[in-house]
Amino acid sequence: RNYNLDEMGKVSNFILLLAYQAIFSAILCEASSRNKQNSVTGGSALAKDKFVRASPLSLAAVCSDGIVLVAFHTAAAMEPLLINTGELTNGDCESDDGENFAGDDSEDDNSTKYVSCFKGLPATGGNVPYRIELLDDNGTCLMCSGWRADGAALANKCRSLLRREFTKYGETNALALAADASTWLVNCAYSDNLRALSSVGLLASCIDGNRQLFLIDSSGYHEVRAFAMGSGSRLINNEILSRMELDKLSMEEALEHLLIAIQEKVSSEFIPRDAYVEIATLSPQDRTMSRINLKQRRGMKSRK
């Protein structure tokens, strides 16, 4: 009888060991699945944060002659008092000589509809709440999506990291900045004294002629050729950006194609038809960020 009890005890221990191994394997598989999903969606902050999902659409793309960044401002479409509309005229969709921005002497339906849609933010002057921020004198810039206060905190941290890197090494590096900024976001998320930031960013840089674009969030940093964040970004990424070879187009051509495609495919639920659009370009030739109004098409041509 004692012999049978010992054998039963060994069998029970063996069964428990198998059960523990099965549970441990299931946990590892789930963690691996989550990591894979995060890498596909661009990180947990981008996929789950409600402030990021509800933020107005913003996108950036690497082009043949630089990087173009576009950020929509939708609050003024519902409440005009939030922006000084005296500085924003309906003529912002045309160039100085009345030429349609959508194409050279173009009269097709897409160009007409494009000109009558979005309004342009002024490139200079006024108390305009820009979402694309210049970080240093080399043209490195950051466009954030999510809670505006957290986006400002992320931009300030990036400036601090750039100053520290320049003081230590005498130069700056976009890859190092993206890694350090992402590490800071992770530290905020897991700190006992800080909270996770409800913001993600697209870091653009043309240092040393390299056109680089990084998505930064609390899951890490990811180099991308084009990416959209905020409301309607899933549609933009899947239906527009993934199907365009924007790196073979100039900044002017890419901007034209993007705005027309957004107007045609994105519902007014995400972007009101009278929303304001903020545009900035980053050129490796002059290594500086330039804010572009919709009517300043010839200014973009001169930098090719």
N, C-alpha and C positions, 0 to 999 in steps of 0.2 A: 504493500500500500504506500509506504514512504517513497519507494522508487517511482510509482506512478505520479505522486504529487510533485516530485522533482521534475519529472518529464513535462508535466503540465505547466509548471512554472517557467521552464525554458521555452516552451511553445508560446506562452503568453508574452514573455519578454520579446521574443522574436516578432510576434504580431505587432506589439507596441512600437518596436523599432521600425518596422515597415510603415506603420501609420505615420510616425514622425517624419520619415523620409518623404512620404507622399505629400504631407502638408508643407514641408520645406520646399519641395520642388514646385508645388502650386504657387507658393509665395514668390519664388524666383521668376516663374513664368509670367505672373501678373506684373511684377516690377519691370521685367523686360518689355512686356507689351506696352506699359505706360510710357517707358522711355522712348520706344519706337514711335508711339502716337505723338508724343511731345516733339520729337524731331521732325515729324511730318507737318504738324500744325504750327510749328514755329515756337513751341514752348507753352508751358502751362499757363503763364500769365496772359499770353495772347489769346488762348483758347477759352479761358474760364473767367477772367476778370470782367466784371459787369461794366466798370468804367471804360475799359478798353473797347469792349464790344459796342458800347453806346456812343463812343466818341465819333465825331464826324470823320468821314473818309479822308485818308491821306495815303499817298503812294510815292514811290521813287523808282527810278530806272537808270541803269547804266547805258549810256549811248556811245556812239562811235567817237564823239568829240567832247564828251563830258558826262555829267550826271544831272538829270532833271528831277526836281522835287515839286510835288503838288499837294496842297492841303486845302480842304474845303472848310468854309465857315458857314454853318447853317443857322446859327442862332439869330442872326440879323434878318433872315428870311421870315422868321415868325415874330420878331420884335425889333422893328427898325431903330428904336431908341438906344439899342446896345452899341451901335456904331454910328459915327458921325457921317451920315449919308450925304452931307453936303460935299464931301470930298470924293464920293463914289458916284460917277455919272453913268448913265446907260450907254454912253458912247465909248466906254472902255473896251468894248469888244471889237473896235475898229482901229486901224492904224491912222496915223496923222493925215494921210491923204484919202481916207475913206475906204481903203482897200480891206477886203475881208481877211481876217487873220486865218481863216480856215483853208485858204489856198490862193495861189496866184491867179487873179482874174477868174476865180471859180464861181460858177453860178448854179451848181447843182443843189439839190434839196438839202443834202447834209450840211453844206456850208451855211445855207440860209438859216437852218434850224439851230446850228451851232452858235451863230452870231447873236441870235435872239435869246439865248439861254443864260449862261452863267455871267456873273458880274466880276470884274477884276478889282482886287484890292490895290490901293496906291502903292507904288514901289518905294516911295519916300514920303516923309512928312506925316503929321497927324498922329494921334494916339491909337495906332492900329494894333490889335492883339495878335501879333504874328505867332505862328506855330513853328516856323522854321528859324532856328537860331544859329548865328555864327559863333563858333567856339574859339577861334584863334585867327592870327594874321595869315595863316597858310590856306585859308578857305575851308577848313574842316567845319562841318555844320551838322546839326542834329535836329531831327523832326520827331516829335513825340506824339503819342496817342494815348489817351486815358485821362486821368484827372489832371487838370492844368497845373495845380500846385505841385504835384509829384513830378510832372514833366519839367517844371522849372528847377526843382531840386536835382533831378538827374542831369540837366544841362549845366548847372553850377558845379556839380561834382565832376563832370567831364572837363570843365575848364580848369578845375583844381588839379586834376590828374595830368592834364597837358602841361601846366606850368611846372609841376613837379618833375615830369619827364624831361622837359626842356632844360630845367636847371641842372638835372643830374647828368644828362647825356648830350646836351647841346642840340638835340633834334627831337622830333616827335614821330610817332609811328601809329597809324590807324589801327593796326591789328592789336598792338599792345593796349591802346586805349579801349578798344572794344572788350578785350579780356578783363581789364581792370574794372571797367564800368559794370560789366556783368557780375564780377565777383562782389562788387559793392552791393548790387541789388540782392544777391544771394545772402550776404551778411545781414542786410536789413530784414529779409524775410525770416531768417532763423535766429535773429537776435532777441534777447529777453527785454531789451530796453528800447528797441525800435520796432516799427511795423513794416510790413511788406508794402512796397510802393505800387500803387495802381497806375502804372505807366510802363510803356514799352517804347523803344526808340529805333529810328533808322539813322545810322551814322554814315555820313558821306564824306569822302576824302579823295583828293587828287594829289597828294604829296608825292613828289618825285615822278610825276606823270602817271602814276598808277590810279586808275579809276576804280575805287573800292567802295562797296556798299555793304554795311553790316546791320543785321537785325539783332537788337540787344534786349534781353529780358532776363527774368530771374532763373531761367533754365539754362542760360548760356548765351553765346554769341554765334551767329550763323552768317557767313558771307553769302549774299544773294546777288543776282543780276537785276532783279526787279521784285518789288513786294508792295502789298497794300495792307493797311491796318485800319481798324475801326469799322463803323457800320457799313455793311455791304462789301467788306473786303473779301469774303469767301468767294463771292461771285466774280469780283474783279480778278482775283488770283487764278481762279479755275477757268474762267471763260475769256479773259482778255490777256492778262500778262503772260500766262503760260503758253499762249498761242501766237504771241508776237515776238519777233526777233529784233527787239529794240536796240540791242547792242550793235546792230548793223545800220541803224538810222541815226541821223543827226538829232541834236536836242530839239530843234524846231520841228522836224518831221515827227519825232516821237511824241512831242507834246500835242501836236495837231491830231494824230491818230488816237491818243489816249482820251482827250477831251471829247472827241466825237463818239468814240466807243462807249464811254461812260454815260453820255447823254442818251445814247440809243438803248443801252442794255440795263442800266441801273434805274430802279423804280424811284419815283419821287418820294416814296416813303423813306428812303435812305438819304437822298440828296434832293432838296426842293429845287425846282427849276429856276428860282431866282436867287440861288445861293451864291455867295462870294467865293472866289477861288484865289488862293495865294500861290504864286509860282516863283521858284528860285532855280538858278542854274549854277553849276560848279564846273569851271573849265580848268583843265590841267595846264593850259598855256599861261594864263595870268594868275592861277592859284588863288582865286578869290571867289566868294559867293556873290552873285548878282541877283537882285530881286527884279522880276520881270512882270510888267503889267501886260494884260492881254493885247494892248494896242502897240506894244514895243517889239514888234516882230523884226523890224530891220536891225534893232539892237542885237538880237540873237544872231542874225546873219553875219554881222561884222566881226564876230568872235570866232568864226570858223577858221 
